[in-house]
Amino acid sequence: MVIEAVETAIVAPFRDTMPQSSEYWEACARETSRKTARTLQHIYLCDPCARRLTLEALNGRPPIYHGETISGYCGLCNAKTEVTLRVWFACGICWNVILAYQKTFVASASVLQYWAANMTPRFGAFLCEEKEEVRLEPYARAGKTKKQAAAMLDTLDFLVKGADTALFHIELKTGPGSIDGMSEFQLDINDSNDIIGAIKYTGLPAYIFHAQVIHQYAPPTRYSLATGLWFTDIWTLLAARRSKKPRRGEDKDAGYYRPSAFQPIEKFAAELESKRYLELASRIGELNLE
C-alpha cells in the first residue's frame, strides 16, 4: 500500500496502515528500493507530520500501526500538541536520519533567531537567507558519486548578502555536544567535500556553524532545544584535523578535528566588522576535494 499526495487539506486523523500483503512489508520504509528490515521503529507524531513523513521521506508507505494518542511533543515538528504513536519497519541507519529531522529543524531556526537578535541590529545591511531548507527525503542510490556531486554544488544551508551582493555561505552542523566539552569534532568527508565544492563553484567563502541541540523529555515524548552556537571556517577546520578514518559501523570516512578550531558565536560580529570573509575568499585556490 502506498499513499498518494493530495492537494486538499487533510482534516481527518491520519490512520492509514500498511497491510501485511504489501510487497514492502518487512522492508525499510525509507529505502526507495526494497531492502529487508524487520526492526520496528517507534515515534510520536502529530497527524500532519505523520502524513508528511509518509509522503516525503518514506516513499508513501504508511505506518504498520498507530497507537495511543496523547498530549506531548511531535517527533518531527517539535510542537506540543496531540500526538499519536506510529510504527514503521526501518533499518537503524535510516531511522537515525528520521529522528534527526526534529533537531535539524530546531538548529536551523536557532541560526535565524541568532541573526535577527544579534546581527540585524548591528549590521542591518547584511541579510542571512536560508537556502537549503531541511528536506524530508527517502534514500535512493545516486547516479553520481558524492565527490562528483560536490564539485557542482552551488548552495549550502545559508547565504549572507550585503547590499544585494552575496558575501559568504554558512553550513550548519548539529549535535548534542558543546564544543567546549568535546575531545574532538567529527565531520564526514562527504560533508567537507560539499563545503569545499560549493566554495569553489560559487567563488564564495564559507563558515561552519555548530549548533548544540539537546533533548528534553516529557515522557513518553521528547523535544529538541538549542542551547549554543559556535563557528569556524573551512580553512581553520582543515588545519585542525587530527585524523581521517572510517566512521564506526558505516562505509564512509570522516575527519576528526581539534575543537579549538571553533569560536563562540559571540565573536562572529568581529568577522563582519573586520571583513575577514574577503581574506578567506582570496584563499579559495588552496582548497581541493578529497
Sequence and secondary structure as in RCSB ss.txt:
>XXXX:A:sequence
MVIEAVETAIVAPFRDTMPQSSEYWEACARETSRKTARTLQHIYLCDPCARRLTLEALNGRPPIYHGETISGYCG
LCNAKTEVTLRVWFACGICWNVILAYQKTFVASASVLQYWAANMTPRFGAFLCEEKEEVRLEPYARAGKTKKQAA
AMLDTLDFLVKGADTALFHIELKTGPGSIDGMSEFQLDINDSNDIIGAIKYTGLPAYIFHAQVIHQYAPPTRYSL
ATGLWFTDIWTLLAARRSKKPRRGEDKDAGYYRPSAFQPIEKFAAELESKRYLELASRIGELNLE
>XXXX:A:secstr
      SS   S       TTSTTTTB SSBSS  B   EEEEEE HHHHHHHHHHTSTT   SEEEEEEEEE T
TT  EEEEEEEEEE  HHHHHHHHHHHHHHHHHHHHHHHIIIIITTT TTEEEEE S      B   SS HHHHH
HT    SEEEEETTEEEEEEEEEEESS GGG S EEEEHHHHHHHHHHHHHHT  EEEEEEEEEEEEETTEEEEE
EEEEEEEEHHHHHHTEEEEEE TTSSSEEEEE GGG EEGGGHHHHHHHTHHHHHHTTGGG    
